[in-house]
């Protein structure tokens, strides 16, 4: 099992999760985060820290595409280990469906 970040992180990018990760497996895009599925040790401490409920175990239904999404972008983006302010759009767009198609940016974030 591994944990992955899903589309509700897009345009929210809360980073509460990165501070509790014992193996630094979060990577930062311009408007979202991802978890490297091969680096995640499945401890689960990040999941309850996400205010947007965007971190899910890969054992849930239909998570295969999110595992690959997280893998792809974690290999392209910089690691993030410190909490930063969430995006200005976080409260407004939390829970909005279709964020991957409407808002996702493949550009890297700044990382640490």
Biopython code that builds the backbone (N, CA, C, O; Angstrom):
import numpy as np
from Bio.PDB.StructureBuilder import StructureBuilder

atoms = [
    (1, "UNK", "N", (0.838, -1.180, 0.000)),
    (1, "UNK", "CA", (0.000, 0.000, 0.000)),
    (1, "UNK", "C", (0.886, 1.246, 0.000)),
    (1, "UNK", "O", (2.007, 1.238, 0.508)),
    (2, "UNK", "N", (0.356, 2.293, -0.574)),
    (2, "UNK", "CA", (0.994, 3.604, -0.546)),
    (2, "UNK", "C", (-0.117, 4.649, -0.458)),
    (2, "UNK", "O", (-1.292, 4.334, -0.649)),
    (3, "UNK", "N", (0.253, 5.856, -0.176)),
    (3, "UNK", "CA", (-0.699, 6.964, -0.172)),
    (3, "UNK", "C", (-0.427, 7.834, -1.386)),
    (3, "UNK", "O", (0.712, 7.940, -1.840)),
    (4, "UNK", "N", (-1.474, 8.456, -1.908)),
    (4, "UNK", "CA", (-1.344, 9.333, -3.064)),
    (4, "UNK", "C", (-2.163, 10.600, -2.835)),
    (4, "UNK", "O", (-3.120, 10.618, -2.061)),
    (5, "UNK", "N", (-1.759, 11.643, -3.524)),
    (5, "UNK", "CA", (-2.493, 12.902, -3.502)),
    (5, "UNK", "C", (-3.455, 12.883, -4.692)),
    (5, "UNK", "O", (-3.075, 12.511, -5.802)),
    (6, "UNK", "N", (-4.699, 13.286, -4.448)),
    (6, "UNK", "CA", (-5.717, 13.309, -5.497)),
    (6, "UNK", "C", (-6.056, 14.750, -5.871)),
    (6, "UNK", "O", (-5.449, 15.695, -5.369)),
    (7, "UNK", "N", (-7.030, 14.898, -6.757)),
    (7, "UNK", "CA", (-7.304, 16.202, -7.364)),
    (7, "UNK", "C", (-7.790, 17.281, -6.413)),
    (7, "UNK", "O", (-7.735, 18.457, -6.771)),
    (8, "UNK", "N", (-8.260, 16.948, -5.227)),
    (8, "UNK", "CA", (-8.719, 18.023, -4.353)),
    (8, "UNK", "C", (-7.576, 18.888, -3.835)),
    (8, "UNK", "O", (-7.817, 19.972, -3.304)),
    (9, "UNK", "N", (-6.343, 18.428, -3.981)),
    (9, "UNK", "CA", (-5.192, 19.254, -3.600)),
    (9, "UNK", "C", (-4.967, 20.390, -4.599)),
    (9, "UNK", "O", (-4.420, 21.434, -4.243)),
    (10, "UNK", "N", (-5.382, 20.189, -5.828)),
    (10, "UNK", "CA", (-5.141, 21.184, -6.880)),
    (10, "UNK", "C", (-5.821, 22.507, -6.525)),
    (10, "UNK", "O", (-7.009, 22.542, -6.206)),
    (11, "UNK", "N", (-5.060, 23.576, -6.584)),
    (11, "UNK", "CA", (-5.485, 24.942, -6.276)),
    (11, "UNK", "C", (-5.738, 25.170, -4.785)),
    (11, "UNK", "O", (-6.218, 26.236, -4.399)),
    (12, "UNK", "N", (-5.425, 24.191, -3.952)),
    (12, "UNK", "CA", (-5.467, 24.356, -2.496)),
    (12, "UNK", "C", (-4.039, 24.327, -1.966)),
    (12, "UNK", "O", (-3.561, 25.281, -1.353)),
    (13, "UNK", "N", (-3.370, 23.197, -2.222)),
    (13, "UNK", "CA", (-1.978, 22.980, -1.854)),
    (13, "UNK", "C", (-1.686, 23.334, -0.396)),
    (13, "UNK", "O", (-0.778, 24.105, -0.082)),
    (14, "UNK", "N", (-2.496, 22.735, 0.479)),
    (14, "UNK", "CA", (-2.151, 22.803, 1.897)),
    (14, "UNK", "C", (-0.883, 21.969, 2.074)),
    (14, "UNK", "O", (-0.722, 20.948, 1.406)),
    (15, "UNK", "N", (-0.003, 22.379, 2.941)),
    (15, "UNK", "CA", (1.250, 21.638, 3.100)),
    (15, "UNK", "C", (1.434, 21.120, 4.524)),
    (15, "UNK", "O", (2.555, 20.823, 4.938)),
    (16, "UNK", "N", (0.355, 21.013, 5.262)),
    (16, "UNK", "CA", (0.420, 20.457, 6.615)),
    (16, "UNK", "C", (1.026, 19.051, 6.592)),
    (16, "UNK", "O", (1.735, 18.652, 7.515)),
    (17, "UNK", "N", (0.738, 18.320, 5.533)),
    (17, "UNK", "CA", (1.164, 16.924, 5.381)),
    (17, "UNK", "C", (2.673, 16.774, 5.275)),
    (17, "UNK", "O", (3.228, 15.791, 5.766)),
    (18, "UNK", "N", (3.341, 17.720, 4.649)),
    (18, "UNK", "CA", (4.774, 17.542, 4.391)),
    (18, "UNK", "C", (5.599, 17.605, 5.670)),
    (18, "UNK", "O", (6.649, 16.970, 5.766)),
    (19, "UNK", "N", (5.134, 18.357, 6.637)),
    (19, "UNK", "CA", (5.889, 18.490, 7.890)),
    (19, "UNK", "C", (5.880, 17.216, 8.718)),
    (19, "UNK", "O", (6.812, 16.984, 9.489)),
    (20, "UNK", "N", (4.868, 16.394, 8.582)),
    (20, "UNK", "CA", (4.791, 15.172, 9.383)),
    (20, "UNK", "C", (5.381, 13.956, 8.681)),
    (20, "UNK", "O", (5.531, 12.905, 9.303)),
    (21, "UNK", "N", (5.715, 14.075, 7.418)),
    (21, "UNK", "CA", (6.232, 12.936, 6.647)),
    (21, "UNK", "C", (7.639, 12.575, 7.120)),
    (21, "UNK", "O", (8.543, 13.407, 7.044)),
    (22, "UNK", "N", (7.838, 11.349, 7.606)),
    (22, "UNK", "CA", (9.161, 10.976, 8.115)),
    (22, "UNK", "C", (10.181, 10.649, 7.031)),
    (22, "UNK", "O", (11.367, 10.511, 7.329)),
    (23, "UNK", "N", (9.742, 10.524, 5.778)),
    (23, "UNK", "CA", (10.690, 10.154, 4.713)),
    (23, "UNK", "C", (10.775, 11.187, 3.587)),
    (23, "UNK", "O", (11.435, 10.943, 2.577)),
    (24, "UNK", "N", (10.125, 12.324, 3.746)),
    (24, "UNK", "CA", (10.208, 13.406, 2.760)),
    (24, "UNK", "C", (9.865, 12.943, 1.348)),
    (24, "UNK", "O", (10.655, 13.130, 0.423)),
    (25, "UNK", "N", (8.698, 12.343, 1.181)),
    (25, "UNK", "CA", (8.310, 11.819, -0.131)),
    (25, "UNK", "C", (7.289, 12.700, -0.854)),
    (25, "UNK", "O", (6.659, 12.255, -1.813)),
    (26, "UNK", "N", (7.120, 13.952, -0.397)),
    (26, "UNK", "CA", (6.223, 14.891, -1.073)),
    (26, "UNK", "C", (7.012, 15.748, -2.057)),
    (26, "UNK", "O", (8.154, 16.131, -1.807)),
    (27, "UNK", "N", (6.367, 16.034, -3.179)),
    (27, "UNK", "CA", (6.972, 16.853, -4.227)),
    (27, "UNK", "C", (5.991, 17.943, -4.607)),
    (27, "UNK", "O", (4.778, 17.736, -4.595)),
    (28, "UNK", "N", (6.532, 19.120, -4.949)),
    (28, "UNK", "CA", (5.692, 20.301, -5.134)),
    (28, "UNK", "C", (5.589, 20.740, -6.584)),
    (28, "UNK", "O", (6.585, 21.003, -7.258)),
    (29, "UNK", "N", (4.339, 20.808, -7.037)),
    (29, "UNK", "CA", (4.045, 21.418, -8.317)),
    (29, "UNK", "C", (3.590, 22.852, -8.102)),
    (29, "UNK", "O", (3.456, 23.308, -6.967)),
    (30, "UNK", "N", (3.358, 23.548, -9.184)),
    (30, "UNK", "CA", (2.930, 24.941, -9.103)),
    (30, "UNK", "C", (1.653, 25.103, -8.282)),
    (30, "UNK", "O", (1.531, 26.052, -7.508)),
    (31, "UNK", "N", (0.690, 24.175, -8.446)),
    (31, "UNK", "CA", (-0.569, 24.334, -7.722)),
    (31, "UNK", "C", (-1.084, 23.058, -7.061)),
    (31, "UNK", "O", (-2.277, 22.940, -6.783)),
    (32, "UNK", "N", (-0.187, 22.103, -6.810)),
    (32, "UNK", "CA", (-0.575, 20.875, -6.107)),
    (32, "UNK", "C", (0.667, 20.172, -5.576)),
    (32, "UNK", "O", (1.795, 20.576, -5.861)),
    (33, "UNK", "N", (0.445, 19.125, -4.807)),
    (33, "UNK", "CA", (1.521, 18.279, -4.307)),
    (33, "UNK", "C", (1.302, 16.867, -4.820)),
    (33, "UNK", "O", (0.200, 16.519, -5.242)),
    (34, "UNK", "N", (2.346, 16.057, -4.786)),
    (34, "UNK", "CA", (2.237, 14.624, -5.064)),
    (34, "UNK", "C", (3.135, 13.877, -4.084)),
    (34, "UNK", "O", (4.029, 14.455, -3.466)),
    (35, "UNK", "N", (2.873, 12.579, -3.958)),
    (35, "UNK", "CA", (3.677, 11.688, -3.127)),
    (35, "UNK", "C", (4.355, 10.686, -4.045)),
    (35, "UNK", "O", (3.708, 10.105, -4.916)),
    (36, "UNK", "N", (5.653, 10.479, -3.859)),
    (36, "UNK", "CA", (6.330, 9.460, -4.661)),
    (36, "UNK", "C", (5.930, 8.097, -4.100)),
    (36, "UNK", "O", (6.281, 7.776, -2.964)),
    (37, "UNK", "N", (5.204, 7.293, -4.872)),
    (37, "UNK", "CA", (4.694, 6.030, -4.341)),
    (37, "UNK", "C", (5.771, 5.020, -3.965)),
    (37, "UNK", "O", (5.510, 4.133, -3.152)),
    (38, "UNK", "N", (6.954, 5.122, -4.521)),
    (38, "UNK", "CA", (8.027, 4.198, -4.168)),
    (38, "UNK", "C", (8.793, 4.645, -2.926)),
    (38, "UNK", "O", (9.525, 3.855, -2.330)),
    (39, "UNK", "N", (8.630, 5.897, -2.537)),
    (39, "UNK", "CA", (9.310, 6.420, -1.355)),
    (39, "UNK", "C", (8.412, 6.404, -0.119)),
    (39, "UNK", "O", (8.906, 6.378, 1.008)),
    (40, "UNK", "N", (7.111, 6.419, -0.326)),
    (40, "UNK", "CA", (6.148, 6.407, 0.773)),
    (40, "UNK", "C", (6.286, 5.097, 1.540)),
    (40, "UNK", "O", (6.344, 4.023, 0.942)),
    (41, "UNK", "N", (6.339, 5.191, 2.869)),
    (41, "UNK", "CA", (6.478, 3.986, 3.693)),
    (41, "UNK", "C", (5.132, 3.558, 4.280)),
    (41, "UNK", "O", (5.085, 2.709, 5.169)),
    (42, "UNK", "N", (4.067, 4.129, 3.798)),
    (42, "UNK", "CA", (2.713, 3.730, 4.175)),
    (42, "UNK", "C", (2.400, 3.948, 5.654)),
    (42, "UNK", "O", (1.590, 3.218, 6.224)),
    (43, "UNK", "N", (3.018, 4.921, 6.268)),
    (43, "UNK", "CA", (2.771, 5.157, 7.690)),
    (43, "UNK", "C", (1.414, 5.807, 7.930)),
    (43, "UNK", "O", (0.807, 5.609, 8.982)),
    (44, "UNK", "N", (0.934, 6.588, 6.951)),
    (44, "UNK", "CA", (-0.390, 7.193, 7.050)),
    (44, "UNK", "C", (-0.492, 8.449, 7.886)),
    (44, "UNK", "O", (-1.597, 8.959, 8.073)),
    (45, "UNK", "N", (0.608, 8.971, 8.398)),
    (45, "UNK", "CA", (0.515, 10.158, 9.249)),
    (45, "UNK", "C", (0.094, 11.410, 8.477)),
    (45, "UNK", "O", (-0.416, 12.363, 9.067)),
    (46, "UNK", "N", (0.305, 11.407, 7.187)),
    (46, "UNK", "CA", (-0.041, 12.568, 6.375)),
    (46, "UNK", "C", (-1.551, 12.688, 6.122)),
    (46, "UNK", "O", (-2.081, 13.796, 6.036)),
    (47, "UNK", "N", (-2.224, 11.572, 6.006)),
    (47, "UNK", "CA", (-3.639, 11.576, 5.605)),
    (47, "UNK", "C", (-4.523, 12.438, 6.515)),
    (47, "UNK", "O", (-5.266, 13.272, 6.000)),
    (48, "UNK", "N", (-4.477, 12.276, 7.838)),
    (48, "UNK", "CA", (-5.346, 13.110, 8.684)),
    (48, "UNK", "C", (-4.922, 14.575, 8.761)),
    (48, "UNK", "O", (-5.691, 15.419, 9.222)),
    (49, "UNK", "N", (-3.711, 14.880, 8.316)),
    (49, "UNK", "CA", (-3.220, 16.265, 8.361)),
    (49, "UNK", "C", (-3.740, 17.121, 7.201)),
    (49, "UNK", "O", (-3.636, 18.346, 7.251)),
    (50, "UNK", "N", (-4.288, 16.503, 6.176)),
    (50, "UNK", "CA", (-4.730, 17.235, 4.984)),
    (50, "UNK", "C", (-6.112, 17.841, 5.193)),
    (50, "UNK", "O", (-7.093, 17.102, 5.280)),
    (51, "UNK", "N", (-6.217, 19.176, 5.279)),
    (51, "UNK", "CA", (-7.519, 19.821, 5.459)),
    (51, "UNK", "C", (-8.463, 19.612, 4.274)),
    (51, "UNK", "O", (-9.680, 19.725, 4.425)),
    (52, "UNK", "N", (-7.913, 19.309, 3.102)),
    (52, "UNK", "CA", (-8.743, 19.134, 1.901)),
    (52, "UNK", "C", (-9.117, 17.669, 1.659)),
    (52, "UNK", "O", (-9.791, 17.361, 0.676)),
    (53, "UNK", "N", (-8.692, 16.774, 2.534)),
    (53, "UNK", "CA", (-8.972, 15.336, 2.377)),
    (53, "UNK", "C", (-8.533, 14.857, 0.988)),
    (53, "UNK", "O", (-9.251, 14.107, 0.326)),
    (54, "UNK", "N", (-7.363, 15.292, 0.563)),
    (54, "UNK", "CA", (-6.862, 14.963, -0.774)),
    (54, "UNK", "C", (-5.883, 13.795, -0.786)),
    (54, "UNK", "O", (-5.471, 13.352, -1.858)),
    (55, "UNK", "N", (-5.505, 13.290, 0.383)),
    (55, "UNK", "CA", (-4.558, 12.172, 0.455)),
    (55, "UNK", "C", (-5.347, 10.902, 0.728)),
    (55, "UNK", "O", (-6.089, 10.812, 1.705)),
    (56, "UNK", "N", (-5.175, 9.926, -0.149)),
    (56, "UNK", "CA", (-5.945, 8.685, -0.067)),
    (56, "UNK", "C", (-5.011, 7.483, -0.179)),
    (56, "UNK", "O", (-3.966, 7.571, -0.824)),
    (57, "UNK", "N", (-5.378, 6.358, 0.443)),
    (57, "UNK", "CA", (-4.598, 5.131, 0.249)),
    (57, "UNK", "C", (-4.868, 4.556, -1.135)),
    (57, "UNK", "O", (-5.974, 4.679, -1.662)),
    (58, "UNK", "N", (-3.867, 3.936, -1.712)),
    (58, "UNK", "CA", (-4.048, 3.378, -3.061)),
    (58, "UNK", "C", (-4.944, 2.141, -3.075)),
    (58, "UNK", "O", (-5.239, 1.604, -4.143)),
    (59, "UNK", "N", (-5.371, 1.692, -1.918)),
    (59, "UNK", "CA", (-6.262, 0.535, -1.842)),
    (59, "UNK", "C", (-7.723, 0.899, -2.085)),
    (59, "UNK", "O", (-8.566, 0.013, -2.230)),
    (60, "UNK", "N", (-8.025, 2.178, -2.131)),
    (60, "UNK", "CA", (-9.393, 2.601, -2.444)),
    (60, "UNK", "C", (-9.674, 2.359, -3.929)),
    (60, "UNK", "O", (-8.741, 2.303, -4.729)),
    (61, "UNK", "N", (-10.936, 2.216, -4.301)),
    (61, "UNK", "CA", (-11.274, 1.988, -5.721)),
    (61, "UNK", "C", (-10.796, 3.130, -6.626)),
    (61, "UNK", "O", (-10.814, 4.298, -6.238)),
    (62, "UNK", "N", (-10.372, 2.770, -7.830)),
    (62, "UNK", "CA", (-10.011, 3.718, -8.885)),
    (62, "UNK", "C", (-8.804, 4.604, -8.545)),
    (62, "UNK", "O", (-8.744, 5.755, -8.976)),
    (63, "UNK", "N", (-7.872, 4.090, -7.796)),
    (63, "UNK", "CA", (-6.691, 4.868, -7.431)),
    (63, "UNK", "C", (-5.502, 4.618, -8.359)),
    (63, "UNK", "O", (-4.494, 5.316, -8.245)),
    (64, "UNK", "N", (-5.584, 3.652, -9.268)),
    (64, "UNK", "CA", (-4.442, 3.326, -10.123)),
    (64, "UNK", "C", (-3.947, 4.532, -10.906)),
    (64, "UNK", "O", (-2.740, 4.754, -11.010)),
    (65, "UNK", "N", (-4.868, 5.309, -11.456)),
    (65, "UNK", "CA", (-4.449, 6.481, -12.244)),
    (65, "UNK", "C", (-3.789, 7.530, -11.353)),
    (65, "UNK", "O", (-2.901, 8.252, -11.807)),
    (66, "UNK", "N", (-4.210, 7.623, -10.086)),
    (66, "UNK", "CA", (-3.584, 8.584, -9.170)),
    (66, "UNK", "C", (-2.198, 8.123, -8.752)),
    (66, "UNK", "O", (-1.311, 8.950, -8.541)),
    (67, "UNK", "N", (-1.999, 6.822, -8.631)),
    (67, "UNK", "CA", (-0.658, 6.310, -8.331)),
    (67, "UNK", "C", (0.295, 6.714, -9.454)),
    (67, "UNK", "O", (1.393, 7.204, -9.189)),
    (68, "UNK", "N", (-0.115, 6.512, -10.694)),
    (68, "UNK", "CA", (0.740, 6.867, -11.835)),
    (68, "UNK", "C", (0.935, 8.374, -11.953)),
    (68, "UNK", "O", (2.031, 8.831, -12.277)),
    (69, "UNK", "N", (-0.106, 9.144, -11.695)),
    (69, "UNK", "CA", (-0.013, 10.603, -11.693)),
    (69, "UNK", "C", (1.032, 11.055, -10.663)),
    (69, "UNK", "O", (1.913, 11.856, -10.976)),
    (70, "UNK", "N", (0.924, 10.535, -9.437)),
    (70, "UNK", "CA", (1.869, 10.887, -8.381)),
    (70, "UNK", "C", (3.279, 10.464, -8.738)),
    (70, "UNK", "O", (4.227, 11.212, -8.498)),
    (71, "UNK", "N", (3.434, 9.278, -9.309)),
    (71, "UNK", "CA", (4.759, 8.790, -9.705)),
    (71, "UNK", "C", (5.376, 9.714, -10.763)),
    (71, "UNK", "O", (6.527, 10.133, -10.640)),
    (72, "UNK", "N", (4.603, 10.018, -11.788)),
    (72, "UNK", "CA", (5.106, 10.838, -12.894)),
    (72, "UNK", "C", (5.615, 12.192, -12.406)),
    (72, "UNK", "O", (6.738, 12.590, -12.717)),
    (73, "UNK", "N", (4.778, 12.900, -11.637)),
    (73, "UNK", "CA", (5.158, 14.255, -11.256)),
    (73, "UNK", "C", (6.169, 14.294, -10.107)),
    (73, "UNK", "O", (6.909, 15.270, -9.983)),
    (74, "UNK", "N", (6.218, 13.274, -9.278)),
    (74, "UNK", "CA", (7.238, 13.250, -8.223)),
    (74, "UNK", "C", (8.633, 13.083, -8.820)),
    (74, "UNK", "O", (9.627, 13.431, -8.183)),
    (75, "UNK", "N", (8.708, 12.561, -10.016)),
    (75, "UNK", "CA", (10.003, 12.424, -10.681)),
    (75, "UNK", "C", (10.401, 13.692, -11.438)),
    (75, "UNK", "O", (11.531, 13.805, -11.914)),
    (76, "UNK", "N", (9.480, 14.636, -11.547)),
    (76, "UNK", "CA", (9.749, 15.882, -12.276)),
    (76, "UNK", "C", (9.848, 17.107, -11.363)),
    (76, "UNK", "O", (10.515, 18.083, -11.708)),
    (77, "UNK", "N", (9.204, 17.062, -10.227)),
    (77, "UNK", "CA", (9.097, 18.229, -9.348)),
    (77, "UNK", "C", (10.071, 18.155, -8.181)),
    (77, "UNK", "O", (10.566, 17.077, -7.853)),
    (78, "UNK", "N", (10.353, 19.309, -7.545)),
    (78, "UNK", "CA", (11.265, 19.322, -6.390)),
    (78, "UNK", "C", (10.589, 18.823, -5.113)),
    (78, "UNK", "O", (9.376, 18.938, -4.944)),
    (79, "UNK", "N", (11.406, 18.268, -4.226)),
    (79, "UNK", "CA", (10.910, 17.803, -2.932)),
    (79, "UNK", "C", (10.500, 19.002, -2.082)),
    (79, "UNK", "O", (11.070, 20.087, -2.191)),
    (80, "UNK", "N", (9.496, 18.779, -1.232)),
    (80, "UNK", "CA", (9.073, 19.797, -0.279)),
    (80, "UNK", "C", (8.986, 19.135, 1.093)),
    (80, "UNK", "O", (8.384, 18.072, 1.242)),
    (81, "UNK", "N", (9.588, 19.768, 2.085)),
    (81, "UNK", "CA", (9.614, 19.198, 3.440)),
    (81, "UNK", "C", (9.123, 20.173, 4.503)),
    (81, "UNK", "O", (8.990, 19.806, 5.670)),
    (82, "UNK", "N", (8.856, 21.408, 4.106)),
    (82, "UNK", "CA", (8.433, 22.421, 5.074)),
    (82, "UNK", "C", (7.071, 22.977, 4.714)),
    (82, "UNK", "O", (6.728, 23.124, 3.541)),
    (83, "UNK", "N", (6.308, 23.282, 5.739)),
    (83, "UNK", "CA", (4.978, 23.855, 5.541)),
    (83, "UNK", "C", (5.079, 25.266, 4.971)),
    (83, "UNK", "O", (5.918, 26.067, 5.380)),
    (84, "UNK", "N", (4.199, 25.542, 4.016)),
    (84, "UNK", "CA", (4.063, 26.868, 3.426)),
    (84, "UNK", "C", (2.594, 27.263, 3.513)),
    (84, "UNK", "O", (1.745, 26.434, 3.841)),
    (85, "UNK", "N", (2.297, 28.507, 3.223)),
    (85, "UNK", "CA", (0.897, 28.938, 3.185)),
    (85, "UNK", "C", (0.173, 28.250, 2.043)),
    (85, "UNK", "O", (0.739, 28.030, 0.971)),
    (86, "UNK", "N", (-1.077, 27.916, 2.284)),
    (86, "UNK", "CA", (-1.894, 27.346, 1.212)),
    (86, "UNK", "C", (-2.160, 28.413, 0.151)),
    (86, "UNK", "O", (-1.913, 29.600, 0.367)),
    (87, "UNK", "N", (-2.661, 27.974, -0.979)),
    (87, "UNK", "CA", (-2.956, 28.905, -2.063)),
    (87, "UNK", "C", (-4.137, 29.795, -1.677)),
    (87, "UNK", "O", (-4.977, 29.397, -0.871)),
    (88, "UNK", "N", (-4.202, 30.976, -2.240)),
    (88, "UNK", "CA", (-5.292, 31.914, -1.964)),
    (88, "UNK", "C", (-6.652, 31.346, -2.351)),
    (88, "UNK", "O", (-7.676, 31.760, -1.806)),
    (89, "UNK", "N", (-6.669, 30.406, -3.285)),
    (89, "UNK", "CA", (-7.920, 29.817, -3.777)),
    (89, "UNK", "C", (-8.363, 28.598, -2.971)),
    (89, "UNK", "O", (-9.368, 27.975, -3.314)),
    (90, "UNK", "N", (-7.641, 28.244, -1.913)),
    (90, "UNK", "CA", (-7.900, 27.001, -1.181)),
    (90, "UNK", "C", (-9.328, 26.905, -0.650)),
    (90, "UNK", "O", (-10.006, 25.913, -0.918)),
    (91, "UNK", "N", (-9.798, 27.882, 0.077)),
    (91, "UNK", "CA", (-11.138, 27.807, 0.670)),
    (91, "UNK", "C", (-12.221, 27.803, -0.414)),
    (91, "UNK", "O", (-13.208, 27.074, -0.315)),
    (92, "UNK", "N", (-12.028, 28.603, -1.416)),
    (92, "UNK", "CA", (-13.011, 28.741, -2.497)),
    (92, "UNK", "C", (-13.143, 27.479, -3.348)),
    (92, "UNK", "O", (-14.243, 27.141, -3.786)),
    (93, "UNK", "N", (-12.029, 26.779, -3.586)),
    (93, "UNK", "CA", (-12.046, 25.632, -4.498)),
    (93, "UNK", "C", (-11.971, 24.272, -3.807)),
    (93, "UNK", "O", (-11.943, 23.244, -4.482)),
    (94, "UNK", "N", (-11.937, 24.249, -2.486)),
    (94, "UNK", "CA", (-11.915, 22.972, -1.769)),
    (94, "UNK", "C", (-13.184, 22.185, -2.078)),
    (94, "UNK", "O", (-14.295, 22.665, -1.855)),
    (95, "UNK", "N", (-13.005, 20.976, -2.592)),
    (95, "UNK", "CA", (-14.141, 20.104, -2.890)),
    (95, "UNK", "C", (-14.790, 20.294, -4.240)),
    (95, "UNK", "O", (-15.715, 19.554, -4.575)),
    (96, "UNK", "N", (-14.346, 21.249, -5.026)),
    (96, "UNK", "CA", (-14.908, 21.481, -6.355)),
    (96, "UNK", "C", (-14.521, 20.314, -7.267)),
    (96, "UNK", "O", (-13.339, 19.985, -7.361)),
    (97, "UNK", "N", (-15.477, 19.689, -7.933)),
    (97, "UNK", "CA", (-15.134, 18.567, -8.823)),
    (97, "UNK", "C", (-14.454, 19.029, -10.110)),
    (97, "UNK", "O", (-14.598, 20.179, -10.525)),
    (98, "UNK", "N", (-13.717, 18.120, -10.731)),
    (98, "UNK", "CA", (-13.111, 18.394, -12.032)),
    (98, "UNK", "C", (-11.893, 19.283, -12.000)),
    (98, "UNK", "O", (-11.555, 19.892, -13.015)),
    (99, "UNK", "N", (-11.221, 19.377, -10.870)),
    (99, "UNK", "CA", (-10.073, 20.281, -10.767)),
    (99, "UNK", "C", (-8.887, 19.837, -11.624)),
    (99, "UNK", "O", (-8.113, 20.673, -12.089)),
    (100, "UNK", "N", (-8.743, 18.539, -11.834)),
    (100, "UNK", "CA", (-7.631, 18.064, -12.670)),
    (100, "UNK", "C", (-7.764, 18.606, -14.085)),
    (100, "UNK", "O", (-6.787, 19.092, -14.655)),
    (101, "UNK", "N", (-8.933, 18.531, -14.647)),
    (101, "UNK", "CA", (-9.162, 19.001, -16.017)),
    (101, "UNK", "C", (-9.178, 20.524, -16.123)),
    (101, "UNK", "O", (-8.733, 21.079, -17.128)),
    (102, "UNK", "N", (-9.680, 21.193, -15.108)),
    (102, "UNK", "CA", (-9.854, 22.651, -15.176)),
    (102, "UNK", "C", (-8.627, 23.447, -14.737)),
    (102, "UNK", "O", (-8.335, 24.497, -15.309)),
    (103, "UNK", "N", (-7.907, 22.955, -13.726)),
    (103, "UNK", "CA", (-6.921, 23.811, -13.077)),
    (103, "UNK", "C", (-5.496, 23.272, -12.990)),
    (103, "UNK", "O", (-4.579, 24.041, -12.703)),
    (104, "UNK", "N", (-5.280, 21.995, -13.225)),
    (104, "UNK", "CA", (-3.959, 21.408, -13.005)),
    (104, "UNK", "C", (-2.878, 22.066, -13.865)),
    (104, "UNK", "O", (-3.065, 22.288, -15.061)),
    (105, "UNK", "N", (-1.750, 22.369, -13.230)),
    (105, "UNK", "CA", (-0.573, 22.873, -13.936)),
    (105, "UNK", "C", (0.556, 21.857, -13.787)),
    (105, "UNK", "O", (0.867, 21.448, -12.669)),
    (106, "UNK", "N", (1.173, 21.443, -14.886)),
    (106, "UNK", "CA", (2.302, 20.505, -14.801)),
    (106, "UNK", "C", (3.628, 21.188, -14.420)),
    (106, "UNK", "O", (4.657, 20.524, -14.297)),
    (107, "UNK", "N", (3.598, 22.485, -14.239)),
    (107, "UNK", "CA", (4.818, 23.221, -13.897)),
    (107, "UNK", "C", (5.271, 22.890, -12.484)),
    (107, "UNK", "O", (4.437, 22.677, -11.603)),
    (108, "UNK", "N", (6.572, 22.844, -12.255)),
    (108, "UNK", "CA", (7.075, 22.556, -10.911)),
    (108, "UNK", "C", (6.859, 23.719, -9.948)),
    (108, "UNK", "O", (6.731, 24.872, -10.358)),
    (109, "UNK", "N", (6.823, 23.392, -8.674)),
    (109, "UNK", "CA", (6.786, 24.410, -7.633)),
    (109, "UNK", "C", (8.220, 24.795, -7.275)),
    (109, "UNK", "O", (9.166, 24.457, -7.986)),
    (110, "UNK", "N", (8.357, 25.506, -6.159)),
    (110, "UNK", "CA", (9.677, 25.966, -5.743)),
    (110, "UNK", "C", (10.415, 24.958, -4.883)),
    (110, "UNK", "O", (11.642, 25.003, -4.796)),
    (111, "UNK", "N", (9.677, 24.032, -4.236)),
    (111, "UNK", "CA", (10.330, 23.098, -3.326)),
    (111, "UNK", "C", (10.877, 23.832, -2.111)),
    (111, "UNK", "O", (10.479, 24.959, -1.816)),
    (112, "UNK", "N", (11.783, 23.183, -1.421)),
    (112, "UNK", "CA", (12.346, 23.791, -0.204)),
    (112, "UNK", "C", (13.298, 24.911, -0.511)),
    (112, "UNK", "O", (13.852, 25.520, 0.405)),
]
sb = StructureBuilder()
sb.init_structure("model")
sb.init_model(0)
sb.init_chain("A")
sb.init_seg("    ")
for serial, (resi, resn, name, xyz) in enumerate(atoms, 1):
    if name == "N":
        sb.init_residue(resn, " ", resi, " ")
    sb.init_atom(name, np.array(xyz, "f"), 0.0, 1.0, " ", f" {name:<3s}", serial, name[0])
structure = sb.get_structure()
